Amino acid sequence: MASMCSESRGEAGDFARIRNTCFEQATQAYMMGNKALAKELSMKGQLYNLQMKAAHETAREAIYQQRNPFSSEQGQDRLIDLHGLQVSEAIQVVKAELALLMGATRSAGEGTDHDLHWNRTPHQGLSRGKVAGRP
């Protein structure tokens, strides 16, 4: 799993390094009074930032799909494996999955039968959540 995550995130890391170099060079150009070059380098940095975000999104999708090959059968309990995702990505996935579950139960004319259970740790507050059916 670790190698899959590092491979999937490698391209995004490359874009981040190039982006950072562009922004550093833009700062240097600005400090030397070359505002036109600074603006050009800043724009390049912004483009690399967009490419980095797109690469992270592609990696997130690939990692999530590989870790969660859901069956198409209805009525099965689903566990969502968020390993390999960044925290912000995991939150986004949980929100999307809950929206799908809520929509599926509403379209079937039923109330929601899923709860989100959070584990609490003494020093960290909310730490982990899982969707579980009601008894």
Contacts in CASP RR format, 6 or more apart in sequence:
PFRMAT RR
TARGET T0000
AUTHOR 0000-0000-0000
METHOD contacts of the structure
MODEL  1
MASMCSESRGEAGDFARIRNTCFEQATQAYMMGNKALAKELSMKGQLYNL
QMKAAHETAREAIYQQRNPFSSEQGQDRLIDLHGLQVSEAIQVVKAELAL
LMGATRSAGEGTDHDLHWNRTPHQGLSRGKVAGRP
1 67 0 8 1.000
1 83 0 8 1.000
1 84 0 8 1.000
4 63 0 8 1.000
4 66 0 8 1.000
5 59 0 8 1.000
5 63 0 8 1.000
5 84 0 8 1.000
8 58 0 8 1.000
8 59 0 8 1.000
8 62 0 8 1.000
8 63 0 8 1.000
9 56 0 8 1.000
9 59 0 8 1.000
10 55 0 8 1.000
10 59 0 8 1.000
11 55 0 8 1.000
11 58 0 8 1.000
11 59 0 8 1.000
12 52 0 8 1.000
12 53 0 8 1.000
12 55 0 8 1.000
12 56 0 8 1.000
12 59 0 8 1.000
13 52 0 8 1.000
13 55 0 8 1.000
15 48 0 8 1.000
15 49 0 8 1.000
15 51 0 8 1.000
15 52 0 8 1.000
15 55 0 8 1.000
16 48 0 8 1.000
16 52 0 8 1.000
18 45 0 8 1.000
18 48 0 8 1.000
19 45 0 8 1.000
19 48 0 8 1.000
19 49 0 8 1.000
19 52 0 8 1.000
22 41 0 8 1.000
22 42 0 8 1.000
22 44 0 8 1.000
22 45 0 8 1.000
22 48 0 8 1.000
23 41 0 8 1.000
23 42 0 8 1.000
23 45 0 8 1.000
25 41 0 8 1.000
26 37 0 8 1.000
26 38 0 8 1.000
26 39 0 8 1.000
26 40 0 8 1.000
26 41 0 8 1.000
26 42 0 8 1.000
26 45 0 8 1.000
27 38 0 8 1.000
29 35 0 8 1.000
29 37 0 8 1.000
29 38 0 8 1.000
29 41 0 8 1.000
30 38 0 8 1.000
56 86 0 8 1.000
56 89 0 8 1.000
60 85 0 8 1.000
60 86 0 8 1.000
60 89 0 8 1.000
60 93 0 8 1.000
63 84 0 8 1.000
63 85 0 8 1.000
64 82 0 8 1.000
64 85 0 8 1.000
64 93 0 8 1.000
67 81 0 8 1.000
67 82 0 8 1.000
67 83 0 8 1.000
67 84 0 8 1.000
68 80 0 8 1.000
68 81 0 8 1.000
70 78 0 8 1.000
77 132 0 8 1.000
77 133 0 8 1.000
78 97 0 8 1.000
78 131 0 8 1.000
79 130 0 8 1.000
80 93 0 8 1.000
80 94 0 8 1.000
80 97 0 8 1.000
80 130 0 8 1.000
80 131 0 8 1.000
82 90 0 8 1.000
82 93 0 8 1.000
82 94 0 8 1.000
85 93 0 8 1.000
94 116 0 8 1.000
94 129 0 8 1.000
97 131 0 8 1.000
98 114 0 8 1.000
98 116 0 8 1.000
98 131 0 8 1.000
101 112 0 8 1.000
101 114 0 8 1.000
101 131 0 8 1.000
102 112 0 8 1.000
105 111 0 8 1.000
105 112 0 8 1.000
105 113 0 8 1.000
105 114 0 8 1.000
106 112 0 8 1.000
113 133 0 8 1.000
113 134 0 8 1.000
114 131 0 8 1.000
114 132 0 8 1.000
114 133 0 8 1.000
114 134 0 8 1.000
115 131 0 8 1.000
115 132 0 8 1.000
115 133 0 8 1.000
115 134 0 8 1.000
116 129 0 8 1.000
116 130 0 8 1.000
116 131 0 8 1.000
117 129 0 8 1.000
117 130 0 8 1.000
117 131 0 8 1.000
117 132 0 8 1.000
118 126 0 8 1.000
118 127 0 8 1.000
118 128 0 8 1.000
118 129 0 8 1.000
119 126 0 8 1.000
119 127 0 8 1.000
119 128 0 8 1.000
119 129 0 8 1.000
120 126 0 8 1.000
120 127 0 8 1.000
121 127 0 8 1.000
END
